[in-house]
Amino acid sequence: MTAATSTGNALLEADGLCRHFGGLKAVDGVSLTLEPGTVVGLIGPNGAGKSTLLNLMSGCERLTSGRLVIDGRDLTGARPWTFAGAGVARTFQIGKPFRRLTVAENVTTGALYGAEPERRRADARARCEAVLERVGLADRADARVAELPVAAVRRLELARALAQRPRLLFLDELMAGLRAADIATVLDLIRSVRDDGVAVVFVEHVVRAVFAVSDTVVVLERGRILAQGRPAEIAVDERVIGAYLGRHAERHKTPSEPGTTSC
């Protein structure tokens, strides 16, 4: 993801995205491109506009102004189901599973939508089983959502998104509240999705996790891009340190080390 000119292979091109709520400019003129098989970490202070930006790029919020092109299609102003049909899938900061359904039923719904929806229930269930195996929930297929611990609910959200066979995947604080071992598992899943050629953008406050897996890190502040670059560059950027990381942040631990906390 970059503000530079696209190579012509962009899955997403966002030009001057703005979302205003009265006098509040939640997102203010953000321009980005996203290429296949890349992972972008989106960080910044609370209220910086990170979740709102994901909402705009998935059709869950309406643009005040700006233009969105997904895989060559202008989807400016389109509804979320149109984005899903164009290959966009996402998770939410607050999980939104169907709580009266089982784990398998939740994931099967994902297989019925997206860019390549299954038309037969048996095929949708087969896709569901493959995804559950991938995220480590195969043994919980018949469990109710209410029976799941937090880490499993997070993986369920990811599984439902992956069942859509997305080309663009947006993850909103998927690691919130997880232990270091669970974070490491999620990072491995993100890497495997990237290796499939999917482009991933994820919002996260566990900064060491962001640095561990991202090709590019984008820092938002007050709805605008403060900085963007490789993780090593962002970690020493004085603007980012002052606005978000903090001058005494322990930036060099890996997510699996003891003492990992969110910034």
GIFEN-V9907 format. One record per pair of residues at least 12 apart in sequence whose ideal C-beta (glycine too) atoms are under 7 Angstrom apart, sorted by the first residue. I is the first residue (numbers start at 1). J is the second residue. D is the distance in Angstrom with one decimal. If there is no record, write none. Layout:
# GIFEN-V9907
I|J|D  I|J|D
This chain:
# GIFEN-V9907
1|32|4.9  1|33|6.5  1|34|4.8  1|38|7.0  1|40|4.1  1|201|6.7  1|216|5.4  1|218|6.0  2|32|6.9  2|33|5.8  2|216|6.7  2|228|6.8  3|31|5.3  3|32|6.4  3|225|7.0  6|33|4.5  7|35|6.8  9|35|5.9  9|36|6.6  10|33|4.6  10|34|6.4  10|35|6.0  11|34|5.4  11|35|6.7  11|36|5.7  11|70|6.9  11|71|5.5  11|167|5.8  11|168|5.5  11|199|5.1  12|33|6.7  12|34|4.0  12|57|6.6  12|70|5.8  12|168|5.9  13|33|5.2  13|69|4.2  14|30|6.5  14|31|6.1  14|32|4.7  14|57|6.3  14|66|6.9  14|68|5.7  15|31|5.3  15|66|6.0  15|67|4.4  16|29|5.3  16|31|5.7  16|65|6.6  16|66|4.4  16|67|6.9  17|30|4.6  17|53|7.0  17|56|5.4  17|63|6.3  17|66|3.9  18|63|6.7  18|64|4.6  18|65|4.6  18|66|5.4  19|52|5.5  19|56|5.7  19|61|5.8  19|63|6.4  19|64|5.2  20|64|4.6  25|223|5.0  26|49|4.9  26|52|4.5  26|223|5.5  27|49|4.6  27|52|5.2  27|53|5.3  27|56|6.2  27|223|4.8  28|223|3.8  28|224|5.2  29|224|6.5  30|53|6.1  30|224|7.0  30|225|6.0  34|168|6.9  34|199|4.9  34|201|6.7  35|199|6.5  36|197|5.1  36|199|5.5  37|194|5.7  37|197|4.7  37|199|6.7  38|194|7.0  38|199|5.4  38|215|4.9  38|216|6.9  39|190|6.2  39|194|5.1  39|200|4.7  39|213|5.6  39|214|5.2  39|215|5.3  40|200|7.0  40|201|4.7  40|214|6.1  40|215|6.9  40|216|5.0  40|218|6.1  41|202|6.1  41|204|6.4  41|210|3.6  41|214|3.7  41|217|4.6  42|201|5.9  42|202|6.7  42|203|4.8  42|218|5.2  42|220|6.7  43|204|6.8  43|207|6.3  43|210|5.8  43|217|6.4  43|219|5.6  43|244|6.6  44|219|5.4  44|220|3.8  44|221|5.6  44|244|5.9  45|221|6.5  45|243|6.7  45|244|5.5  48|220|4.1  48|221|5.4  48|222|6.5  49|220|5.3  49|223|4.1  50|203|4.5  50|220|5.6  51|93|5.6  51|172|5.6  51|203|6.1  53|220|7.0  54|90|6.5  54|170|4.7  54|172|5.5  54|201|7.0  54|203|6.2  57|170|6.6  58|80|6.3  58|83|5.3  58|88|5.4  58|90|4.9  58|170|5.6  59|75|7.0  59|78|5.4  59|79|5.6  59|80|4.2  59|82|6.4  59|83|4.0  60|80|5.4  62|77|6.9  63|76|6.5  63|77|6.8  70|83|6.7  70|86|4.6  70|88|6.4  71|86|6.1  71|87|6.4  71|167|6.7  73|86|6.0  84|113|5.4  84|114|5.5  84|164|6.4  85|115|6.1  86|115|6.5  87|115|4.0  87|166|5.4  87|167|3.7  87|168|5.9  88|166|6.2  88|168|4.6  89|114|6.4  89|161|4.0  89|164|4.3  89|166|3.6  89|169|5.5  90|161|6.2  90|170|3.9  90|172|6.9  91|157|4.2  91|158|6.1  91|161|5.6  91|171|5.2  91|172|5.8  91|174|5.6  92|172|5.5  93|172|4.4  93|173|4.8  95|153|5.3  95|157|5.2  97|145|4.7  97|153|6.6  97|156|5.8  97|157|6.8  99|145|4.7  99|146|6.1  102|141|6.9  102|142|5.4  102|143|6.3  102|144|6.0  103|132|7.0  103|137|5.9  103|140|5.0  103|141|5.4  103|143|5.3  103|145|7.0  103|156|5.9  104|128|5.5  104|132|6.8  104|141|4.2  104|142|6.5  106|145|6.8  106|156|6.1  106|160|5.6  107|128|4.3  107|131|5.7  107|132|6.1  107|159|4.8  107|160|5.2  107|163|5.0  108|124|5.0  108|125|5.8  108|128|4.5  109|160|6.8  110|160|4.1  110|161|6.5  110|163|3.2  110|164|4.9  111|124|3.9  111|127|4.3  111|128|5.6  111|163|4.4  112|124|5.5  113|164|5.9  114|164|3.0  114|165|5.6  114|166|6.5  115|165|6.3  115|167|6.8  116|165|4.8  127|163|5.9  128|163|6.0  131|159|4.9  131|162|5.1  131|163|4.9  132|159|6.0  135|155|4.6  135|158|5.9  135|159|4.7  135|189|6.3  136|155|6.4  137|152|6.4  137|155|5.7  137|156|6.5  137|159|6.2  140|152|6.3  150|177|5.3  151|178|5.5  151|182|4.4  154|174|5.5  154|178|6.5  157|174|6.9  158|174|6.4  158|189|6.5  166|198|6.1  167|198|6.0  167|199|6.8  168|199|5.3  169|193|6.3  169|198|5.4  169|200|4.9  170|201|5.2  171|200|6.7  171|202|3.8  172|203|4.9  173|203|5.7  173|204|6.1  173|205|6.9  174|186|6.0  174|202|6.5  175|204|5.8  175|206|5.2  175|209|5.9  180|255|6.0  180|256|5.6  180|260|5.0  183|206|6.3  183|209|5.4  183|255|4.7  184|255|5.8  184|256|4.9  187|209|6.1  187|212|6.0  187|213|5.0  187|255|6.4  190|202|7.0  190|213|5.4  191|213|6.2  205|262|4.1  205|263|6.3  206|255|6.7  206|262|4.8  207|245|6.6  207|251|6.9  207|263|4.6  208|251|7.0  208|253|5.6  208|254|6.4  208|255|5.2  208|260|6.1  209|255|4.5  211|231|3.9  211|235|6.4  212|254|6.0  212|255|5.7  214|231|5.7  216|228|6.3  216|229|6.8  216|230|6.7  217|229|6.7  217|231|5.4  217|234|4.4  219|234|6.4  219|240|5.1  219|244|6.5  221|243|5.2  226|239|5.8  226|240|6.5  226|243|6.1  227|239|5.7  227|240|5.2  235|251|5.0  245|263|6.1  246|263|6.7  249|263|5.6
